[in-house]
Amino acid sequence: MKHTESNWAMTCHSQERASQRMKLGSASTRKVIKHGILHGKSAEQYTGRRKSFLEHVSRNGCRALVYSNYCFIVAEDNICITVYKLPAWFNGKSHYSGKEKIRKYKTYMRLNQYEDYCEELAAV
């Protein structure tokens, strides 16, 4: 364990993984890990499948914190164990057509482009 400050710490493994996955230098890596531990969101602050994903990841007395599109695995005494990138769906925005949720947004937009064009022509 190294780089212990007031109420957080990180392991050598977490610093190596963070610098490798975030493509940052050692000073920037320490800063991001510190902010991740101190300001990251836990599973209690999410709902639905995001919450169940974080609960699944946080096992063996550890907790998962989300910060800057990365997941920080932290031990009970605020020691960062490892860091990895969140899945693409985690921070994705949901799109709706009325009250119906659009499952495949790109396909929906491609298929409905002609209808929007016709509506624009009718308005002119």
C-alpha positions as CSV (number, residue, x, y, z in Angstrom):
1,M,0.0,0.0,0.0
2,K,1.3,3.5,-0.8
3,H,0.2,7.1,-1.1
4,T,-1.7,7.3,2.1
5,E,-3.4,10.7,2.8
6,S,-6.0,11.8,5.2
7,N,-8.8,9.3,4.7
8,W,-8.0,7.4,1.5
9,A,-5.2,5.1,0.2
10,M,-4.5,3.1,-2.9
11,T,-2.5,-0.1,-3.7
12,C,0.2,-0.4,-6.2
13,H,-2.1,-2.6,-8.3
14,S,-4.8,0.1,-8.4
15,Q,-2.3,2.8,-9.5
16,E,-0.9,0.6,-12.2
17,R,-4.4,-0.4,-13.5
18,A,-5.7,3.2,-13.4
19,S,-2.7,4.6,-15.3
20,Q,-3.0,1.8,-17.8
21,R,-6.7,2.0,-18.4
22,M,-7.1,5.8,-18.1
23,K,-3.8,6.5,-19.9
24,L,-2.6,9.1,-17.3
25,G,0.6,9.8,-15.5
26,S,1.2,8.9,-11.9
27,A,0.3,12.3,-10.4
28,S,-2.9,12.5,-12.4
29,T,-3.7,8.9,-11.5
30,R,-3.4,9.6,-7.8
31,K,-5.6,12.7,-8.2
32,V,-8.4,10.8,-10.1
33,I,-8.3,7.9,-7.6
34,K,-8.6,10.4,-4.7
35,H,-11.6,12.1,-6.3
36,G,-13.1,8.7,-7.2
37,I,-12.9,7.6,-3.6
38,L,-14.1,10.8,-2.0
39,H,-16.7,11.9,-4.5
40,G,-17.8,8.7,-6.3
41,K,-21.4,7.4,-6.3
42,S,-22.2,4.1,-4.6
43,A,-24.9,1.5,-5.4
44,E,-27.4,3.1,-3.0
45,Q,-27.5,6.2,-5.2
46,Y,-28.6,4.3,-8.3
47,T,-31.7,2.3,-9.2
48,G,-32.5,-0.6,-11.5
49,R,-29.9,-2.5,-13.4
50,R,-27.2,0.1,-12.5
51,K,-27.7,-0.6,-8.8
52,S,-27.7,-4.4,-9.3
53,F,-24.6,-4.2,-11.4
54,L,-22.7,-2.3,-8.7
55,E,-24.0,-4.6,-6.0
56,H,-22.8,-7.6,-8.0
57,V,-19.3,-6.0,-8.5
58,S,-19.0,-5.1,-4.8
59,R,-18.3,-8.4,-3.1
60,N,-16.2,-9.7,-0.2
61,G,-16.6,-6.6,1.9
62,C,-15.7,-4.2,-0.8
63,R,-17.8,-1.5,-2.4
64,A,-18.0,-0.1,-6.0
65,L,-17.9,3.6,-6.6
66,V,-18.6,5.3,-9.9
67,Y,-16.7,8.4,-10.9
68,S,-15.8,9.8,-14.3
69,N,-17.1,6.8,-16.2
70,Y,-14.9,4.4,-14.2
71,C,-15.6,1.9,-11.4
72,F,-13.4,2.1,-8.4
73,I,-13.4,-1.1,-6.2
74,V,-12.7,0.2,-2.6
75,A,-12.2,-1.8,0.6
76,E,-14.0,-0.9,3.8
77,D,-11.2,1.4,5.1
78,N,-11.1,3.5,1.8
79,I,-8.3,1.7,0.2
80,C,-8.7,1.6,-3.6
81,I,-8.1,-2.0,-4.8
82,T,-8.6,-1.7,-8.6
83,V,-10.1,0.5,-11.3
84,Y,-11.9,-0.4,-14.5
85,K,-14.0,1.2,-17.2
86,L,-17.7,1.0,-16.9
87,P,-19.7,-0.8,-19.5
88,A,-21.1,1.3,-22.4
89,W,-24.7,0.9,-21.3
90,F,-24.1,2.2,-17.7
91,N,-24.2,5.9,-18.4
92,G,-26.4,5.7,-21.6
93,K,-29.4,7.9,-21.8
94,S,-32.8,6.3,-22.4
95,H,-34.8,7.6,-25.4
96,Y,-38.6,7.6,-25.6
97,S,-41.3,7.9,-28.2
98,G,-44.2,9.2,-26.2
99,K,-44.4,6.8,-23.3
100,E,-42.7,3.9,-25.1
101,K,-39.0,3.3,-24.6
102,I,-36.9,3.0,-27.7
103,R,-34.7,0.0,-27.4
104,K,-32.5,0.5,-30.5
105,Y,-32.2,4.2,-31.0
106,K,-30.0,4.2,-34.1
107,T,-32.3,1.8,-35.9
108,Y,-35.4,3.8,-34.8
109,M,-33.9,7.0,-36.1
110,R,-32.8,5.4,-39.4
111,L,-36.3,3.9,-40.0
112,N,-38.2,7.0,-39.0
113,Q,-36.2,9.6,-40.8
114,Y,-38.4,9.5,-43.9
115,E,-41.6,10.1,-41.8
116,D,-40.0,13.2,-40.3
117,Y,-39.0,14.5,-43.7
118,C,-42.5,14.1,-45.0
119,E,-43.9,16.0,-42.0
120,E,-41.5,18.9,-42.7
121,L,-42.6,19.0,-46.4
122,A,-46.3,19.0,-45.4
123,A,-45.7,22.0,-43.0
124,V,-44.2,24.1,-45.9
